[in-house]
């Protein structure tokens, strides 16, 4: 396991990411809680993906979520990393 990577399966990581994004969606409209949710989201992203998780910092662009609205950042990050965690497969059958 590389530094910054969790020992969870890909499905567990995706589930955690969807849950955190859903929580961000549900409480993101409340000032103060949205800022706290974005900070928590960044902490979870770094925990799961290492330094790559710092991508989630972009959600702190404005404290009232006018810039990002709702973008499921962690879910997108998890889906992009699924391919990297999958076993090597042949690129083509021909």
PyMOL commands that set and color helices and strands:
alter all, ss='L'
color gray80, all
select helices_A, chain A and resi 10-27+33-61+73-85
alter helices_A, ss='H'
color red, helices_A
deselect
rebuild
show_as cartoon
